[in-house]
Amino acid sequence: MSTSALLRRTALFESHVRLGGRIVDFHGWELPVQYESILREHEAVRHRCGLFDVSHMGQVFVSGPQALAFLQKVDSNDVGRLVPGRALYSHLTNERGGVVDDVIVSRLGEDRWLVVVNAATADKDFAWFQKQARGLDVELRNESDRHGMIAVQGPKAAEVVALLAAKAPSLPRFGALELPLFGQPSVITRTGYTGEDGFEFIVPNEIVVRVWSDLLTMGRSLGATPCGLGARDVLRLEAGYLLYGQDVDDDHTPYEANYGWVVKLGKGDFIGRSALETQKAEGVRRRLTGVKLLERGVPRPGAPVLIGGREAGKLCSATFSPALQAGIGVGYLSAPLPEPGTPCAVVLHGREVRAEIAKVPFYQSPHLAKKGA
């Protein structure tokens, strides 16, 4: 059997081919890495509006009298503070405090929730959920194969989504809205993973092609542009967002990933709480740290980072940033933990390239700043 026969496709695959998307294997899915170019798609999102097919991501619906208790058990963040119609970013943690996955949790009703999980971990996450739900009055439904998901990102995103869902622009940042689209029950959230304002259409596969086509056609005058995974990766790294499996995993904790703000030790017990409490008290021995090149070069994952001539760690994610016009990356650097501005070097093709420790996020959108997000 050929490798291509083993790859999965979203319901939008043929749409990507017709639009000229360059298809690659992304964690077992055939998805577009780019259409016209990564730079043009990056520019569209930063200044106008870009559309991404993120249908490979998973959707797990959680409901029942003990749904909240279950989510509080598996989640390091305090989902109990959510009211219906609100969402938050969080980490699922294991007994060691490592990250099982990073997720978006939306509260749809008093006892109804939606957890959006990563593509590569969807099956692992659901198995983890099932194990942790034993003995609790909670229903878990993995509806990942039934739904498509379209991310609409950029300063014009609200205007574009309004053309299809008039109520969506009234959503607050990290809001969630249930509504019918083309006669099908759907969910729209306002989260995003690019550092810009953004919305996600989570819809049944039966209508996802129509939603994608209508958003592009109706939003053309507003600059709506189809975008691939290449631009998305650059955008999320500039914004300081994690890529699961590359920047964080089961063996790295939220504190080590510099995401301690998703750990709410005061909410009560949860899986990994004891390990995280100890780590917070003792301090981390490694931390995901930003690096910015001071010379020309494009850093890549795995590149060593030198401080004072000594290897302090390797980059996990790295690329050229169009927003900064410089190479950037993040990697786990060992103690003593360096502060922003510390001189360092990144080894590229055997050559030491001058760099410095940088504050993350590397880039903050002026558009979101105006919205107070």
N, C-alpha and C positions, 0 to 999 in steps of 0.2 A: 504493500500500500504506500502511495506517495506521501511525502510530508504534508503537502498542501491538502490532501484529503483528510488529514487529521485536524486541521485548523478549523476554528469556529468562525462564523460570520454573523454580524449583527444584521437586523432587518434592513439596514441602510447600505449594505455592501454594494448593491447594484447602483445606487445613487452616487456613491463615491467613485465608482468606475466611470460612470457617465460624465462626471465632473472633472475627470482627469486626475483623480487622487493617486498618488504613488503608494501602493499597498505593501505593508510589511507585516511580519509576524511579531505581534506584541502579546507576550505571555499566552500564546496559543490562539490568538485572535487575528484575523486578517483585517487590519485597520489602516487608514491613510496616515502616512508620516508627514505628508505635505501635499498641497495642490500646486499652486504657482511657485511659491518659495517660502521657506521658514521666516525669512526677514519680513516679507510683505504681510504674512499672516500675523506675525508678532506686532507689526505696526498697526494693522487693522484693529486688533484687540486693545492696544494701548490708546488708540485715538478715536475709534469708531465702534465697531461691533464684529465679533467673530463667533461662529457657530462650530461646536465640536460634537462629534458623535461619541458619547461615553456610555453607550448601551452595553458595553462589556462589563460595566460595574454591576454589582449585585444589589438586590433589594430584598430585605428580610422584614416581613411585617410581624409585629409582636402585639399580642392582645391578651385580655383576660384580667381577672381580679388581682393577680400578682405580677402583672407585666412590669409595673414600676419597680417592685422589689427585685425582680429578675435583672432588670437593666442596671439598677444600682449595684447589684452584686458583680456584674461582669465589666462594668465601666468605671474608669478612674475619675471621670468628671461627675458632677452632681446633676444628673438629668432630672432630679426631683424638682429643681427650680424652674423647669419649663412648664409653661401653661400651654393649652392646646393652641396650635398655630405658630409655635416657635420651635427653633432647632438649635443645635450646638455641635461643634467639632469636639471629638473626644478620642480617647484611646481605650481599647480593650486590653487588659493586662493579665499576664499569667502569674503563677504563684511566686516567681522570682522577681516580679515587677517588670518583666520584659513585655514588649508590645506585640500582642497577637495580631492586631490590625489597628489602623486609624480610620475612623468612621464619622459619618454625619448622622446624628440622631434627631428625628423630627417627632414631635408629639402631635398626632392628628386629632385625638380626642382624649377623654378622661382616661380610658384604658386601652387606647390604640396608638401604636407607634410604628414608625418606619425607620429602619437602620440601613443606610447605604454603605456597602462594604466594597473593598477593592476587588478587581477582577481576578487577580492571581490567588486571592485568599478566600474567595466566596464560598467554596465547598468546605475549606478548613474552618472558616468562621461558623458556618451553619452547624457543623459537627460539634464544634466547641459550645455553641449555644445549646444544642440538644443535651449535651452532657451536663451543663450547668443548670439546666431547667428541670432536671429530675426532682420530683417531689414538690414542685411548685405548680400552682394553678395558672398556667400560662400556655398560650397557643403560639407556635412558631410556624410561619409560612414562608418558605423560600420561593419567591416569585421572580427570581432573576431571569429565568428563561422566557417569561411572559411579558416582560417590559422592555421598552427602549428608553433611552435617556439622552436628551440633547441639552448641552450647556450653551447658554447665550451669554457672552462675556464682552464687557467694554462699556465706555461711558454712554453709548447710545443703546445699551441693552434694554433699558426700561421702555424706551420708545418703540423698539422692535417687538418686544413681547406684548406690548399693549395692542398691537395690530391683530393679535390672535386671542389674547386674554386680557380684557380691559381692566379687570380687577388686580392683576398681578403687580403693576407698578406701585400699588398702595401697600404692598408687603414691606415690613421693616427688614433691615438687614438680618439675616438668619430667621426669616419667617417662612411659614409653610402654609399652603392653601390647597384644599381639595375642591375640585370643580369638574364638571363634565366637559370634555372636548370631543366634538364630533360624535356625541352620544356615548362616549366611553368615560368611565371614572378615571380621573387623572389627578396628579399632584404636581404643583409648581412650588419650588423652593427658591429662596434668594440667598445663595451662599457664594459659590464660585471658588475656583482654585487657581486664579491667575493674578490676583492682586488688584483686580478691577471689580466694579459692580457686576453682578452676574445672577442669572436665573437658570434653573434646571427644570425641564419638562420631563416628568416621569410618567410615561403613558404606555398603554397596551401596544404590543407590536403591530396590531391591526391598523393603527393610525399613525405610527411613528413616521412613516415615509411622507404622509400628507402633512404632518406638522413640520418636518424638516423642509419640505418643498415650499410650503406657504411662508415660513419664516424667511427663507432666502429670497423668494419672489417679492413678497410684500415689503420686506426690509431692504431691498436693493438700494432705494434712494437714500437710505440712512447709512449705507456702507456695509450692510450685512455680508459677511464673507465666510465661505467654508474654510475651516482651519484643521490642520492635522496635529498628530501627536508631537511632532518636532517643536512647533511653536509653543504648544502647551507645556512641554518640559522646560523650555527656556523661561517662559512666563512664571511658572510656579517656583523655579529656583530663584529668580530675581526677587520674588515676593517672600522667599524664605519658607516655602511650604515643603513638607516632607514627601518623598517618594517611598512608599512602603516596599521593603525588600532590598532597597538600595541605601536609604538613609536611616532606616529604623527597621527593627525586626524583633523576633522573640528573645534575642540575646542583648538587646539594648533597651534601656528604660526611658520613660519620658524625661526624667531629669538629665540623663546623659545626652538625649536628643535636643536639649535646650527647650523643652516643651513642658517644663514643670507646672505651668499655669493650667494644664488640663488635669492635674492631680489635686483632688479635694479631700485631703486627709480628714478634715473635720466633719465630713458627711456621714460617717459611720463606716462599718466594715465593708470591704470589697476584696475581690481576689487580688493579691499582690500588695495589699495595704501595708502589712508588716514589713516586707522587704523595702518598700518605698519609704516608709517612715524611717527605717534605719539608714538608708542611703542619704536621705535629706539631712539627717543629723550628722552623719560622718562626712558628707561631701562626696562629690563624684571624682573618680580618678581619670576619667576621660570625658570629653564633651564635644558635641558636634559644633564645629567652629567655622566661621566664614573666612575665606581667603580671596583677596583681589590681586590680580597681577598688575605690576607697575611697568611692565614691558610688553611688547607684542607677543602674542602666543595664545593658543586655545588649549586650556587645560582639559584633561580627560579623567574619568573615574579611574582610580588606582594610582594616580600620580603621587609620589612621595612629597611630603611637606617637610622642609628642613627649618629648624630654628636654632640659630647659633651653630650651624654646621651639623646638627644632630637631627636624625629623622624623628619627628614628633608624631607622625601619623600619615595616613593616606587619604586622598580625596574620595568621597563616596559619589557625589554628583558634581559635575563641572561642565562648563560650556563657555562660549563667548556671549556676553551680555550686550545686546544692541542698545539698551537703555543707558548703560554705563560706558559703552564703547571700550570694554575691557574684559579680560578673562576672569571668571569668578568660579568659586566652588565651595563646597562644604565637606569637612572630614572630621573624624574623631581624633582629636589631638590629646595627648597624654599630659598629665600633670608634670611640672607646674603649668596651670592653664593660662595661656596668653591672653592679654587684653587687646582690644581693637587698637590698631596703630603699630603693633609690634612688628618689626621687620622680620621677614621670612623669605623662603625661596621655594619654588615648585619645580620639580625635576621633570622636564619635558624632553623626550628623545635624547636622554643622557645629558642634557644641558640644564644648569641651574638658572631659572628665570626669577628675577627679583619680584617680590610680592610683599604684601602686608596683611596682617590679621584684620578682618573687616567686620563691622557690625552687621548683623542680620535682623531684618530683611535688608537686602542690598538696595532695593528700590521700593518707594512708597508712592502710590498713585496720587497725584494732585486732585483727581476727580473724586476719589473716595474721601480724601481729606475735606473737600467741600461739603460732602454729605454727612460728615461727622462720623464716618464708619472707621 
